[in-house]
Amino acid sequence: MTGQAFRLLREIKIPERGSVARSYVHDRTGLEVLSLTNGDVNRCFGIAFRTETPDDTGIGHVLEHVVLCGSRRYPSTAPFAELLKGSLQTHLNAATLPDMTVFKAASRNLRDFYNLFDVYLDAVLHPLLRETTFRQEGWHIEPSEEDGRPAGFGGVVYNEMKGAYGHPDARLDRALRAALFPDTFYRFDHDGDPVAIPSLTPEAMRAFHALHYQPSNALVFLSGDLDVEEALAFLDERLAGFKRGPKLEPPPLQPQFNGPRQLYRTFPAVADVSAGHITRGWVLPPPIDLPEALEQDFLAELLVGSDAGLLRRAVNQSGLGGHVTGSGLSRQTPQPVLSIKMGGLNAKLAVGRFDEIVDGTFTEIVRHGLDPDLANAALHRLEFRLRENDGGRMPSGLALMHELLAFWRAGRDPLDFLAFEKPLATLGELVKDTASIRDRIRRLLADNPHHATVILEPDAEQAAREAATEQARLAALLPFYKPPAKEKPAASTVPVLGIDEIGRKEERIPCEIVRESNPRILLFPLQTNGICHFQLGLPLHRLPPSLLPLAPLFGRMMLENGAFAARRNRLLGRTSVETRALATSDGPQAWLFLRLAGMQENLPEILALVVDLLAAPLPDDRERFMTLLADEIARHSAGLIQRGHDYADLAVSSALNEAGALAEILQGISQLQFLRRLKNRVEAEWDGIRDDLQDLHGRLVRRNSVICSVTAAPAVAEASAAVAVEALGSLPEETGFGVAMVPKLRAPMGIAVNASVNFVAQGVRVPKDDRAGAFAAVVRHVTGSWLWNRVRMEGGAYGTLARFDPLAGPLRFLSYRDPHLSRTLDVFGSVFEFLRGPISETEIRQGIISAIAEWDRPKLPRESSLEAMLSMLSGDSLEKRQARRDSLLSATRNDFLRLADLIEAQPKRVAVLGSEEALQAALAERPGLFTLTAV
């Protein structure tokens, strides 16, 4: 059948990716297929449609949501939610890009993979596109309520974008793209501007689907341990009834500017936010092949890819008072954009000096060349990134798909952009000739007239103006708005796996204890594609309370010691400083982890660098400290809007147990408050702060208290461990241990942030119970049913979830970009009543499957080894994890009732991030709900 339906176009082996790549075309429809056959059991698929954004209404974004809410074969209103509840999916998502819409999923279970494939294909090719779903997912008008609350706009996408526009980055990125591509559709916001979203109609959305969601306009991506013939036959059956239709041409290119442009924009400010932002972006030529694409990647790495980047370093050291934020190369447009962003400064006054520094850096490079060591270090980091192929929580197969889609959308053959070994070697030869690099910097950047600078300044009155505009728009639409008639929900027909299809055995991560103590060294022999990972844990729980919140900054000061910059840049492809808090039988623990990774052949040098970093005194460098401090403040400040639910989770967890309180001090609102106070002290109290840093060094860097791990390929694992033992044996020994700190639990918090939506959390501490494993199924059922229906579908929040820690007991209910506050708390507070309602055996099975999917989610080697190390520190043995798994697989109705009783009996704790207006309104309605806190 495949030979008749699909025609093989090309087949090539890609040894560096361990794959055989094939491209096909479906003769009847013109659908293109790219498959990567390899040994990865985490099988992935994606389907991407070329979509051109016609305006700012977010039409593609709304459609992306609506197609997943009912289709011809799966007519229920939430098949996507049904998949989340009853699938072993390891990834399930969709994304709207400026010129593409992508639907993607993955599973390690073969039948589950085809279930996901089937539901997604039916959703995108045969969606019902109901008006009720359009109003729910896109926008609607919420009527005024009896308590006098006025009517307002709602909708999942509308609320999502209201939240996104609450952070300056969204406005800055959109303004830069509009400035660089003013004559193309890239000037529009593909996600949707909240001002324009209420202009979108269901009819326009349906027409957009008819034009773009055609097989002839799509690419299907397959990756993993798959029988490609079987997958193509399956796909051919789903294409029945379609014929070859129109195919969108590659998107238009923006004609080159005659000279640079500048754009001035503002964003709504709050009382304590007065800093602005600057960004400059350069439009580069579309790469015709992988060598040219890698050259562009290399230049981005050399200039802005790390703190060692020539342009990033120059701006950071400029004395402008701000900090460099997200910068790099973007291929979300056919003409790539290299950009550098700076925040935390008076942008209007600083832009002239900013331009001087940027232009001066290029002039210096072009005239005098560059350090070959810096060029080689940038090349090393690029190679590391290619080999690691890190997609975060996204499977590596789908991460690679996203890289390839940019070239496919531009009209290139994706297969030409897979094999990187030879082009990388060619680039290595080019890098040796620094004159060639200087010439490329001159042509692509220094002498490139196609660039723009965007200045974004705070405006204290803008929020009021935008609110007035929204009310005027609402008043104009209200007389003509008719809410759609409610439809009877269709029964779910989404396939669900059986319990017998789930692995009953807890997966063991291979680990060898190389050394029990002084220091404790763990070895993880895992396939790493030529990369080694080193992780060093320093115990924080015996620190005095005054020193604890300084620990994350101390870690960065030590790891990013400027005296070792050249070696660090040459040897390491990834570094990070992270904290973890654990609940153990001996009390709460907190750890600071220094995480490093580089190429396997450099492990001895990497470990020697680690020892030198640990042994060296911290530099007396106030300027460097201020740079890192500003960077940490900026990272946390951005997270308040981008990851507000995580901060709410930390805040509510700090009221539930001591480990949560430690985590909040190190990672949450308390950490941001500490950092802002610290910034005000640096000028007058630097000597004291420096002494505190040195005190931390003396207390933490001791070989009999640290733990470390080495993760490397099995063939070299033992040799790697021997190197680690020899290198780390020289660390000094601790002579006395402090008393473990037990932090006080926090009171409920209401945290005022610059946002037009809320992040709501409620938590309870579930007592220790032998059925804690089974409770995981109950929690997943609550998330996929009660919370999904009441908070997202009816309440209009962009997201909602529940998190449960079976070791420590905290159970938290969270909402994300939520237009409501009190209403959501009422939903959270009714969970125990919901659990006492009727439940089917299918729903119990779905909860079990969903929990197993989360537990068994594949992880990168560095994450697997860290998780195993944390399990060891917390005393969570393989036997205990297996007991929880057995409990989960045997979950019954009684476990649902048991957890309902426990939830009802425990006191509830609350934390909310939202505008001060929303928080004050909640307090007026419910006095004493929380203590109002400013950040």
N, C-alpha and C positions, 0 to 999 in steps of 0.2 A: 504493500500500500504506500509506503514512504516513497518508493521510487516513482510512483505515479503522481503523488501529491506534492512532494518537496523535491527540489533539485539542488544537489550538492554543488556549491560554487567553489569553495576552497577548503583545504584541510592542511594544517600545519602542526608540528609538534613544538611545544614551548617548554623546554626542559627546566628553565628557571622558575616556571610556575607549576611544574609537574603535571602538565595538562596537554591534551590534544584539542586543538581549536578547530571548529568547523563552522562554516557559514552556509545557510540554505536560503532558498526563496520558495514560497508557496505559489505554484504557477497560477492557480485559479484566482487568488486574491492579491498577490504581490507582497504578502506578509514576509518580513525578513526574520531569520532566526540565527542567533549566535549561540553555539554550545561550547562549553569547556568541560571535557570529560576528564575526571581525575578521581583520586581515592577519597575525597572528602565526603563523609556520610551525611554532613549537614547540607542537604541538597537544596539548591536555591533556584528560584525562577523570578523573572520580572517581565513586565510588559510596559513598554514606553510608547506614548503617542506624541507625535509632533503637534504642539499646540501654540498658537500665536496669540498673545495677549492684546485684545483690541482697545482696552481702556482700563480704568482704575477700579472697576466694580468687583474684581476678584472672581470673574466668571469661571476661570479654570479651577480655582481653589474650591469654590462652592461645588462645582460639578464633581471634583475629586471626592468630596464628602458624600454627595447625594447618590452617586452610582453604587456606593457600598451600602445603601439602605433599601435594598429590595430589587430583585431581578426576575426574569421570566421563570426560571426553574427554582429560584429561592426567593419567594415573594414576601417573606417576613420583613418587618421594618428594620431589622438590625442583624442581618446575616454576619456582618463584620464582628459584632459583639458575640454572636453565637460561636464564631470561630475562636475568638479569644477565650471563651468559656470552655469549649470542648475539644480543643486541638492541642497537639504536642508541638505547635509551631515554635520555632526558635526566633522567628522574626515575622512580623505581620504589620505592614504599614503602606503608606502611599505618600507621594511628595509632589507638590506643584513647583515647577521651576519656571524661569522666564520664558522658555520656549518648548518645554516638555512637561508631560504629566506621567509619573511613574508609579506603578503598582507592583509591590514586591513581597515575597514571603519565602520562608525556608522551614524545613523540618528534617529531622533525622529518621523519622518513620516514613517508609515509602508510601504506604496507603494514605497516611496523613498528608504527605506531599501532594499526591494527586487530588485529594479532597480540596486542599487549599487552591491548587491550580484550577480546578473545576469551578469553584465558587467565584474566584476572582475573574476568570474568563467570562462567565455568565454575567457578572456584575458590570464589566466594562463594555461588553458587546450587546447585552440585552437588558439594560436597566429599565426600571419602571418609571423613574423620574417623576414621582408624585409631587403635586404641589405642596401637600402637607410636609413632605420631607424637605422640599426646598425651603419652606418657611422655618422649619426646625433647624436645619443645618446652615442656611444662608442668613436670612434676616426676616424678622417679623416685628410687628408692633405689639408690645405687651400692654394690655389695657390698664387704665388706672385702677387702683385697688380701693377697697372700702376704707382703709386707714388714711386715705387722702394722698397716697403716693401717686405721682403723676405718671401718665403713660410714658413709655420709652421704647427704644429699639432693643431687640434681643436677637438671638441666633448664635449658633456655635461659632461659625466663622467670624461673624461680626464681633463677638466678644473676644475671640482669639486675637483679632487684629487691633481691637481697642487696647488690649494688654500689650501687644507688641509695640504699638506706637507710643506706649507710655515710657519706653526707653529711647534715649537719643540715638542709639546705634541703628535702629530700624529706619529712622528718618534720615540719618546720615548716609547709609548705604543706598537708600532709594534716591536721594538727591544726587549722589555721585553718578549713579547709573544714568539718571536723566540728563545730567550735565554732559556726560561722555557720548551718549547715543541719542541726541535730541531729534533726529530725523527717522528713527526706527521705532518699532513697537516696544523696544527695551526701555523706553522712557516711562512706560506705565508700570505700576506696581502689580505684579502678577498675583501676589497674595491678597491684594485688595486694600484700598484706603477706606477706613471707616466712614469717611465723609461720602464716598461714592457708592459703597456697597448697597445702600437702600435704593439705588437706581436700577439695580439688576432685576430682571423679570424672569419668571419661569420659562416663558417662551424663548427668550434670548439664550437661556441655558440649554434648552433642548436643541435649538438650532446649532449651538456651538458643539454639542455632542454629535449631531448628525454629520457635521463637517469634518470633525477631527478624529472621532473615535471609530475609525475604519481600519480593517486589517491592512489595507494598502498603505496606511500612514503610520504603521507600527513596527516595532522590533520586539521580538521575544528573546529573552536571555535565559539560558539553562546552564547550570553549573553543578558539578559534584559527581558522585558515584551513581550515574544514571545509564540506563539502556536508552540511547538516543533514539533508536528506531521506535521503541515503545512510546517515548514521550512525543515524538512527532506524529505517530498514528493517533494518539490521544488528542493532540492539538488539531489535527485535520478534522476529526469528528466534530469538534466545537466550532469549526469554521463553516459548517454546512449552511448553505443559503447565502453566503457572501460571494460577491464577485469582485474582480479588480476594479477599484475606484480611483478617484483622484489622490495624488500623493503631494503633500506640501513640498515645495522646493526648499533647498537650504535657505535659511533666513538671510535677509539683506544685510549688507555691511554698511556701517556708518562711513560716509566720505570723510577723509582726513581733514582735520581742522587746519586753518592757516596759521593759527597761533593759539596759545593757551587761553583757557576761560576760567572765570571765577564766579561762584554762585554763593549767595548769602541766604541762609535760612535760619529760622528760630524754632525753639521747642518749648513746651510748657514747663515752667520752673516752679519749684516749691521754695519755701522760705530758706531752707538750708542748702539749696543747690544753686550755685552761681557760676559754676565753671562751664566753659564751652568746649567745642571740639573742632578739630581741623582734619581734613583728609585730602590727599592728593592722589589721583590715579592716572596712569598712563595706559593708552590703548596700544596693544601689541598686534602684529600681524597674525592672522590665523595660521597655525602650524600646518605645513603640508605633509609632514611625516613625523615619526617618533623622534629622530635625532633633533629636529628643530624644537619639538615640544620639550624634550629634556634640556635643551639649552635654555629655554625660558624658565623651566623649573629651577635650573642651577642658578640663574641670575637672581631669581626671587629668593632662593636660599642664601646666596652670597650677600644680598643687600638687606633683607628684612626677615629672613627665616628664623633667626634666633637673636638673643641679645648681642651676639658677636657680629651680627650682620652690619655691614659698613654703614648703611643708611640709618638703620635702627639705632646703632650705637651713637652716631653723630647727633641724632635728634634727642636721644635720651640724655646726652651729656651737654646739651645746648644751654642749659640754665633757664629754659623757658618756663619751668615750673610745672609742666604737665608730665604725662607719661604716654608711651606708645601703647596702643591697644591693638586689637586684631588687625594684622597686616599680612600681605602675601599676594599670591597669584590666584585669580579666580577665572575659571573657564565656564561660568554660567552664561557667557555670551560667546558667539563665534570668534570675535576678536577678544583675546584674553585681556584682562585688566590686572596690572600690578599696582598695588596701592599701599600707602602707609597712613595710619591714623594716629592722631594724638588727642588725648582728652585731659580734662582737669586743668584748664588754663583759660585766660582771657583771650579767646580766639581772635577777636577783632583786632586787638592790639598786637597779638603775637604772630599774625599771619605773615607779615613782612619779613620778620626774622626767620620764621619757619621756612619760607621760600628761599631765603639766602642760604640757610644751612643745607637744604636739599640740593639746590643748584651748585653750591660750593663743593659738596661731597662728590658730585659727578665730575666737576671740573678737576678736582684733585686727582681722582682716579684716572681720568683721561690724560692728564698731563704727566703725572708721575708714576702711574701704574699701581699695582696692588701687591700685597704680600702673598707670595706663592703658598705659604702655609695656610692662610685664610681661605684661599681658593680650594686647596686640597681638603680642608676641613668641611667646606660647604659641599664638595663632591661626595665626601664620606657620608654626610647626613642624608644626601639625596639617595645614595645607594641603600642606606639603612631603611629609609622610608619605603623604597620600592620592594625590598625583600620582606619587610614586616607586613605590609599591606594591612594596616590596622584600621578597621572600620568601627572601633569602639564596640558598642552593643550590636552593631550591624555585622552579620557574618562576612567573612573575608570575600566570599564569592560576590556578594551584593556590593561590597565596597569597590571591587574591581569593575563591576558593571557600571557604577556611577562614573568612574574614570573614563570608561570607553564611550559612554553615551554622548559626551560632549563632542567627540570626534564624529560619531555617527550622525548626530544632528546637523553637523556642519558639512555633511556630504562625503565624509571620508569612510574608508573601509576599516571597521574596528580591529580586524585581524592584524592590520599593519601597526597597531599600537600596543601589542602584547609582549613581544620578545624584546626585553630591554638589555640583555647582556652585551651584545655587540655595539649598539648605540651608546651604551654607558662607557664601554672601553674606548670608543672613538671620542667621546666627550672628555675622557681622562687625558687623552693625548692633546686635545684642544686646550684643556686647562693648563697644561705645561707651558703653552705659549700665551703668556699673560697679555701680550700685545693684541691677540685675537679677542680676548675677553674685554679689554679696554675698548676695542673697536665696536663690539656689540653693545656695550653700555653707552657708547657715544651715539650710535645709530638708533637704538631702540628707546633710549631714555633721555640722555643729555640734549640731543638735537631733535627730539621728537616733539613736534608742535601739538600733537593730539593728546593733550593732557588737560586736566581741570582740577581746580582746588575748590573745595566746599567748606564754608565757614558756618558752623552751627552754634548759635548763641541762645542762652536762656532768655525767656520772656515771661515776666511775672504775670502778665495779663492775658496770655494766650489761652490758658485753660478756660477762662471765663468766656473768651470770644468763641472758642470751639464749642463750648456748651451751648451758647446762644445760637450758633449756627445749627447745631443739632436739633435744638428745640424748634427753630423756625422750619427746618426740614420736616420735622415730625408734624408740626401743625399743618403744613401744606399737604402731607400725605394722609393724615388721619381721616378727613371726611370721605376719602375715596377707598380706604383700605377695608377689605373684607377678609376676615380670617377664613381659611379653607375649612370645609366641612370635615369633621373627623371621620376617618375610615376605620372599619373593623379590622383589627390586626390579623394578619394571616399567620397560620401555624408555621412553626419553624420546620423546614425540611433539610436543614444543613446536616450533613452526615457527621456522626459522632463515633469515635473509636470505642472499642471494648476494653475493659480492664485487662483482659488477657493479652492485649497487644502492647502493654506497658512493661518495661523492664522492672523486675522485682528487686534486683540487686543494686545496692548503692555503689556508685562508681568510685573506685579507689584511684587517687592520683599517685603515681609512683613517686616515692620519697625515701631517701636514705639519710639517716642521721649520721653524718660524718664525724661529728664531734658533739659530745653531750653538753659541754660547758667550756667556758674560758677561751673563746666565745662558743656559743651553740651554733653549729653550722649544719644546714640542711641542703641536700642535693636533690634536684628534680630533673631526672633524665627525660626530656620531652623533645619532640621534633620542633625545631625553631627556625628552620631555613637559614642556617648560618649565623644566627644571632644568639648572643648570650645575655642573660638578665641577672643582675645582682641587686639584692634588696637587703638593706641593713635596718634593723629595728632598734630604736633607743627607747627605754622605758621612761614615761613621763609621770606616772601616777605617784611617785615619791617626791616630786618637786614641791617646793613651797607654793601656795596659791598665787603669790605675787609674780612668780616666774612662769607659771604654766602657760598663760596666754601668749607669752613671747616666743614659745617654742617653735611654731611654724616659721616665723621670720628668722629665728636662729638657724633653722635647718637650711633655709635658702642662703643665708649669709655664709654658712659653712660650705655648702655644695657649690655655690657660685663664687667662691673666693677668686678674686681677679688675678692673684698671683699664679694660678694654675689654668688660666683661661685658654692658653694655647694648647696645652695637653688635653684639656676637657673637650675643646672643639674638634681636635683631631681624632679623638678616640671614641667619643660618645655620640650616639644617634638620638638618644632620648634620656632626659632626666626629669625627675619630679620629686617634690617633697609632699608627703601626705600624712595625715593623722588618722588613727582609728581608736575607738573606745570599745572596750569589751566588758561583758558581765561574766565573771568567773566565780567559782566556788570560794575563792580567796578574797573576793571583793572586786570592785571596779578597777579596770586597768586602762591606761591610755598609752599609746605608742606613737612615736614619730618614725616614719619610714623614709629613708633615702633610697630612691629607686633609680637605677642606672641601667642602660643597655647599649651594647655596641656589637661590632662584628666579632664572631667567635675567636678568630685568630689573634685578636688584640686583648684577650682576657687577662694574661699576666700583666700587661701594661695598665689595664683598667683597674685591677686590684691594687697595683702599686700606687696608682693615682688616688684611689680611695684611702689607702693608708696615709698618704701624704696630706690629703685633705683633712682627715681626722686629727692628725698629729699637729698640723700647723696652727699657730695662734690665729684667732680671728683678726682680720685687718682692722685697724683703727681708721675706718673709712666712712665718715658720716654721709658723704654724698652718695656713696653706693647704697648705704642703708636707707637713705631717703628715697632713692629710686625704687628699691624693692618694696618699701613701705607704700609708696604711691601705687605701685603695681598691684599689691595685695588689696588695697582699698578699692581700686578700680574693679578688680575681679569680683569682689564681694558685692559692690554696689550694682554692677551689671546683673549679678545673679539674683538680686532681689526681684527683678522683673522676669528674667529669663527662667529662673528656677525657684520662684517664690514658694512653691509647695514644699521644696526641700528645706527651706529656712523655717517654714511653719512646722514642718515635721520635727526638725531639731528643737524648736522652741517647745513644742508640746511634749517631746520625749524628755526634755530636761525637767519636766514636772512629774515624770512617771518613775524614773529610776536613776541611780547615781551614774551609771555608764552613759545614760542620755545626757545628764548634766555635764559630764566631762566633754562629750562630743560637742555640745552646744558652745562651751567655752572656747573650743579649738576651731570650730567650723561655722558657727552660726552668728546670730545677731550680736551676741556678746563679743565675739571676736572682732566684728566690724566696729563696734563701739570702742573696744580697746584700741584698735588701730587708729581710729580718729583722735582719740585722746593722746595717743603716743605721738602722733604727728604734731600736735600742739606743744609737746614737751621737748622735742628733739633739739630745738635751737638753744634752749636754756639749760637742758639737763643731759646733754650728750654724754658727759663723763659717767654719769650714773647708769645710763642705758648701756653704754659700752661695758661697764663693769658687770651688769646683769647678764650680758651675752657671754662674757668670759666665765661667769659663774655657771651658766648653763653648760658650757663646754666642759668645765671641770667635773660637773655632776653626771653628765650623760655619756661621755666617750670613755667607757670602761669595758674591758673585754669580758669580764665576768657577769655583766648585766645585759649585754646586747645579744641579739639573735640575727643571723643572716642566712640568706639562701642564694644558691647559684642554680640557675636554670639553663641547661645546655643540651645539645643533641646527645643521645645515648652513647654514640661512638666516642665522644670526647668527654663525657661526664666525669669519669673518675679522675682523669688528669686535671680537669677544671677544679674539682674539689680539693685535690692535693695542693694546687696553687693557692686556693683560698685559705687553707689551713696555714700554709707557710706565711702568707702575706699578713693575715690578721692576728697572728700570734704575738706581734710586737706591740699591740695596743696596751696602754697602761691598765692596771688592775684597780678595781674599786676597793677601798679599805673599810667603808662603812655604808650602810644602807639607811636612807631616811624612812620615816613612817609613812605608809601609804595614805594618800589624801582621799577623803570621802567628801565630795562636794555636797552642798545643800541643794535640795530640790527647789526648782524655781516656781514662782507663782504663775498662773495663767497670764499670757501676754497678748496685748493688742498692739501691733507694730505699724506705725504710720509710715507709708512709703508713697512715692510719687506714681500712683497707679490709679486707673479708672475701673479696675476690676479687683477682685479679692482672691486670696489664697487662704482657705479655711481648713483648720485642723482640729480634730477632737480625738482624745486618746483615753484609754483605760489600761490599767495594769492587770493582766490576766494572771491569776495565781498559778504556781507550778502545777502541772497536771500531766498524768501519764498519757493522755490522749492529745497532747499538743501537736503531734504530727497530723492527726485527723483534723484538727482545727484549721490547718492550712487549706483544706478543701472548703471548709465553711467560709473562710475569709475570701477565697477566690469567688465563691458563689455570691457573696455579698457584693463584691466589686462588680461582677458581670451582670447582676440582676438589679438589686435594690439601688445601689449607687448609680449605676449606668442609667437606669430608667428615671430616677427621681432628680439626680443632680445634673446629668448631662442632657438627656433627652427632653425632660420637662423643664429643668432649671436653666439650660442654656450654657452651662459651664463648658469650657473647652475640654476638660478632662477631670477624671475622678478616680481614686484608687484607695486601696487599703493595704497596710503593711503590718506584718506580724512577725515578731521575733520569738520563736519557740523556746529559746534559751533563757532570755531575760524576762519575757512576758508582755512587753508593751505592744498594744494593738492600737494602730492609728488609722483614722479615716481622713482623707485629704481631698481637697478640690483645687483645681488649677484654672486660673483666669475665669473666675466665677463672678457673675453679676450680682449674686446674692450673698448674704452673710447669715442672718438669723434663720432664714428658710433652710439653708444648707445644714446648719447646726441642728435644726429640728429633724431633718432627714437622718443625720448621723445618730441623733438621740433615739431614733425609733428602730435601730438595727435589731435590737433584741426582740422587739415585737414582730418584725418581719421574719426572723428566724423561727418563730413559733408557728408561723403559717404553714400551709400545705407545701410539700415539696415532693417531686417525683423521683423515682430511681434514676431516671435519665439526668436530672439536674444534679443529683449527688455524684453520678459518674462524671459529669462535666466538671464539677468542682475538683474531683480527684485528678483528672487528666490535666486541667489547667495548672494545678499546683505542681504536679510532676514536671510539666513543661518548664515552669519557672525554675525549679530546683535543678533540672538537668540541662539548662541552657548552656551550649558550648561556650567556652571561654578561651581567650588567647593564652599562650603559655605563661606569660608574666602574671596574668590575673589568676590562673589556676594555682600557681605556686604561692601567691600571696594569700589566697583563700585557704589553702592547706596550712600555711603557717599560722594564720589567725585561728583556725580550728584547733591547732595544737596548743596555742597560747591560752585559749579559752577552755581547754579540756573537753572539746567536743570530738570525741573519738569516732572512728568508723563504725564501731558497734552501736554507739548512741544514735548516729545518723541512720543506720540501718533500722533501728527500733522505731525511729520516727517515720521512716518510709513504710514499714510494715503497718504502723498505726494509720497512716494516710490511706494506704491501699485498702484498709478494712473499714473506712469511714461509713457511718450509718446515720440514720435520722437522729438517733440518740445523741450523737456528737454535736449536731446542730442545736438541739435543745439544751445540751450541757453548756455550750458556749454562750447561748442566750442568757442562761441563768447567771453565769459568771459576769457577763457584761452588765447586766442589770444591777448586780450587787456591788459593783465597784464604783467609786467616785469618778466623775468625768472631769477631764482637764481640757482646756481650750487654748488655742493660739491662732491668731489671724494676722495676715499682712493685708493691708488695704489703705485706702485714703483716710486721712484724719476725719473727714466728713462722715464716711461710712462707719468708722469705728465709734465716733461720738453718737451716731444714730443708734448703733447697737447697744451702747451703754445706757442711752436714754430709755430704750425699750427693756433692757435687762441689766439693771444696776448691779455692779460687782462682777460682771461676766469675766472681765480681765482687767489688768492694769495697763493703762495706755503708756506706750514706750516709743520714744523717738530714736532713730538711728543717726 
